Amino acid sequence: MRVLLRLLGFLGAHPWRAALAVLLGVATVASNVGLLALSAFLIAAAALKPELAALSVPIYLVRFFGVSRGFARYAERVVSHDVTFRLLRNLRIWFYERLEPLAPSRLLEHHSGDLLDRAVEDVDELQNVYLRIFSPILVAAFTVSATFAVFWVFSPLLAFVALGFLVAAGVGVPLLVDALARRTGRQQVELRAELSAQLVDSVQGVQDLLAFGAEKERRDRISEINRKLARAQRRMALIEGLQGSLNDLLSNLAMLVLLVLAIPLVSGGEIRGVYLAFLALVILGSFEAITPLGSAFQFLGRSLSAAGRLFEIADEEPQVRDPQNPAPVPERPGLEFRRVTFSYSNSGSKALDDVSFEIKAGSRVAVVGPSGSGKSTLARLALRFWDPDGGEVLLGGRDVREYAQEDLREKIGLVAQDTHIFNGTLRRNLLLARPEATQRELERAVEAARLGGLVESLPEGLDSWVGEQGLRISGGERQRLAVARALLKNAPILLLDEPTANLDTVTEQELLGSIREMVQDRTTLLITHRLVGMEGMDEILVLDKGRIVERGTHAELLRSSGLYRQMYDTQREMLAAA
Amino acid sequence: MDRELFRQIKPARIFLALTVALGVLGAAATIAQMTFLSEVVSRVFMGDENLGRVEGLIFLLLAAIVVRAALVWAREVVGQRGAIQIKTKLRERLFSHLMRLGPTYTKNERTGELVSTAVEGIERLDAYFGRYMPQVLLSLLVPLMIFVYLVQVDWISALLLVGSAPVIPILMIAVGKHSERHIQRQWLALSRLSAYFLDTLQGLTTLKAFGRSRAESETVAKVGERFRKRTMKVLRYAFASGLVLEFMVSIAIALVAVELGVRLLRGDISFQPAFLILLLAPEFYRPLRELGTHRHAGMEGKAASGQIFEILNTPAPVSGGDAYPREIQNQLTIRLDSVRFSYPDGSRPALSGVSLDLPVGTTTALVGRSGAGKSTLANLLLRFLEPSEGDILANGLPIMGLPVENWREHVALVPQRPHLFYGTVLENIRLARPGATPEEVQRAAELAGADGFIRRLPEGYDTQIGERGARLSGGEAQRVAIARAFLKDAPLLVLDEPTSSLDPKSERLVRQAIERLSKGRTTLIIAHRLNTVYSADRIAVLEDGHLREVGTHEELLERSTLYAGLVNAPERVTT
């Protein structure tokens, strides 16, 4: 119920438009009822052969409703969809603003990988709240009241009988169908999820399946789920068919029962016979407003669970907060980790265990180690995506928690492995780093990041569309785009997280060249498992399972024949193939 | 496309016919119901009869109402059953075909899209087959029935109705065509705008790193507003055909009513037939209106079945071979004889005239830059692809003549990125031989150097792995794949080494396991490591689809600058 009320709050933003759409919805149904019922009255009255003039009002009204029906319906659809898309826009803004302070710490730790897809689907689901739930329910309520009033004029008994049938069809039938369908519906959802999971697994593993002749066994397993799904769907069809059928039955029965009750009233002279046909068509016509209620109840159930999930995310507390009085960030700061200990809340082991090192302003430190050793966590803490459990991260001699997050991040250029390429032009993707950059600056950054070849090969150059919906970019190109962004940003501190992953050796060499120019004079932290260009580093830290196990310069570490030496030898084993 | 589907799935026709028949019967029940209703009202109103006198008619009316509701239900159930049958058959066919298309096809498609076509795409067909298709036929048959009936009641009104009927679809099509063009123009922009939100959320961390995340909220609002404006523009057009339908139907009913009223006044017609015509006029148009509401589902279904048939009509890259499986000896000599291969889309051949022998029990290392044709060659040996020209012979027998499954029994594959299926470790290794005992599986894991880490997993061999289970590192997954190959114990082994280096310990364990595995087998390794080429019996160097050199490491170092470049490159990197 609280969820429902909160949802209603979103509708409050456009009360007048919403009311107008409901009004038009009522007008649509009323036009139809009016057209049919008044036509019936017209011919009944005509059968009594009065003067033509006596029929001019009903004739005028029949023509009016004949015209108004189409336009009311059109206007209703336009206005109600307009409200829906306004609602969607507001929901998206609301959700974005709630999510922004939570990213990435809360999102990565507490939720599964498909959280965002799910949330976007949920927001889309909620756009139905008005169009498919509130609006039909209100239109039905108005129509039912109006029908009740019409019958009341003739006889209170008829009015209550009509009301009874309308409520039974509008509320009773959906509840009945929902109760019958609940178990099968849940089963269906589970089976479809299972089917998807098995299909994903099989498509991704098709090479292994075929190579080991296991495709038949796989096919049988999928057929089995498929057949189970078909069985559940056949059961569901029996239940879902009831919705339409019972509505049809109830509307006609209502007409029949009202007729049977009205005939003695006509015979007794309490109702004029000329109204009999009129009343039969009023009740038949008013059921039009009841029909959408069946799906309204289904949408209501889905919307409530979608809203529940979204509110749960939106109500979370951000893990990182800005201080009351943020300190100004110095122009040319150094970076220091002092006895930093950290573990992700969803994992038992420590990602960083008592890590201390200092990068003096303008100097370069590399962190190397096997995957899973905690290297990337260093960058995340420096950017204050998370706060350490123990110890402190210092920038320019102050704890990073004393700065405003945006000020802090303005001073840091990041080249990350998981850089997101946004749907949009290459230009937009680059300008993200510095919106005011000039064309010349863009071109220089593209050249330095070795993206010139790609841009030239594209028909629209920098204005070509990239990302999921455009040209898909390879891992190496993504990496170079990240470098170009960092070049544009031109920040005093550089965090390079595996900048040459996914690149072949030739491109790696070229890119390292540009990076070398970029790190001149900048406070640099290079995180990598590729031991390339290590000679230029002022210090190298070897990280294993969250602890610093070796430190020194390239030459020193090679001599000491520890983990660094082993990694170096393994790497030299590789052919230049990729 | 519909025809193709119905040809493929015969029982669907019966269901369709049955659904239409039930719809026609339903319309007959409606005609009966309206006839009884008009009779009752007329007798009470014009004949001043009381309830007792019309009792019989009331019961007939009740019967018609109940029968009609039952037919509505039956039609829905039968329609859905037919759709379910189609969906089930089609899904099985789609999956089988995906397996036939194999890894070279699925690698280029997005898994998510393929799977959503196979699950949601196929589900979308039920509105199409269960409702839309029968409705198309019914929107012709039912008005015709009502017309035939009304001609006998009052031919003037019947002609008026039938005269208006063709105007409606013609106008709708005319308006629809116009709006369709408009909608098409907006389509790309709209789909981009609607994908924008997910994209922004996914990029939130990146936005944050650049300090743009708060400012982006304004863009979210702006894009939302643009989306609304554009969509409304499209919808204003899209709703126009609905407007035409509603408008024409209402006007036609109003015209009929007024015409009846005027004729009643003149005494040209009596009340009962006039009321009956008024009751049946909306029923005359009802199927057309319903067609309008199912049209959207129909369009979606059509689009979905387009995607489904696009996959089904993609030819499989490998033919089945002749029907007889043949015994091949347990010792294999493989000969590639001027093998050419071009991908259907690529103009440049991936392999041009490669001739290479893999003698019994020897290891051949395949080296070359990326794109040289190494994977294509491996795919040909596994028959994921078939040569455009030339032959691959196993002990002198062309492998293309064998049934595919029969041939693959003789090959074991250790891919670069082995896939771990959702299931236990035991099941994953047993993939190679479903009948293997746990002891045999464990023996294979020991040989692969995997037994140690498997025992350290929370539930040992019964630990769930794969997407939804425990994560294994690259080196561990590699060793599970090697265990599979040990269990399969096939005479030909195809190995694709990982391109990036594992951590030093994994690296050593994987190398030892591969050495044990390849002993005594005819082996082809796509090599990325110096150690692998040192220990190979022979090395084959590929460049741009051509086999440039074959020889030992020492021979090639002397002869081939290409090879020297490949093995020396890491040295160059470090200097």
Interface residues (C-beta under 8 A of the other chain):
Chain A: S31 N32 L35 L36 S39 A40 L42 I43 A44 A45 A46 A47 K49 P50 L52 L55 P58 I59 V62 R63 F65 G66 V67 R69 G70 F71 R73 Y74 R77 V78 H81 D82 F85 R86 L88 R89 N90 R92 I93 Y96 E97 L99 E100 A103 P104 L107 L116 D117 A119 V120 V123 R192 L195 S196 A197 L199 V200 D201 S202 V203 Q204 G205 V206 Q207 D208 L209 L210 A211 F212 G213 A214 E215 E217 R218 R219 I222 S223 N226 R227 L229 A230 Q233 R234 A237 L238 E240 G241 L242 G244 S245 L246 D248 L249 N252 L253 M255 L256 L259 V260 I263 P264 V266 S267 G273 V274 L276 A277 A280 P370 S371 G372 L383 F385 Q405 E406 R409 E410 I412 L414 A416 D418 T419 H420 F422 N423 L432 A433 G467 E468 Q469 R485 K489 D504 T505 E508 Q509 L531 V532 L563 Q566 M567 D569 T570 Q571 R572 E573 M574 L575 A576 A577 A578
Chain B: Q33 L37 V40 V41 V44 F45 M46 D48 N50 L51 V54 I58 L61 L62 I65 V66 R68 A69 A70 V72 W73 A74 E76 V77 Q80 R81 I84 Q85 K87 T88 R91 E92 F95 S96 L98 M99 G102 P103 T106 T111 G112 L114 V115 S116 A118 V119 E123 S191 R192 A195 Y196 F197 L198 D199 T200 L201 Q202 G203 L204 T205 T206 L207 K208 A209 F210 G211 R212 S213 R214 E216 S217 V220 A221 G224 E225 F227 R228 T231 M232 L235 R236 F239 A240 G242 L243 V244 E246 F247 M248 S250 I251 I253 A254 L255 V256 A257 V258 L260 G261 V262 L264 L265 G267 S270 F271 A274 F275 L278 P282 V367 G368 R369 S370 L382 F384 E405 R408 E409 V411 A412 L413 P415 P418 H419 L420 F421 Y422 L431 A432 P434 G466 E467 R468 S473 A481 R484 K488 T499 S500 S501 L502 D503 P504 E507 A527 H528 R529 L530 N531 V533 G565 L566 V567 N568 A569 P570 E571 R572 V573 T574
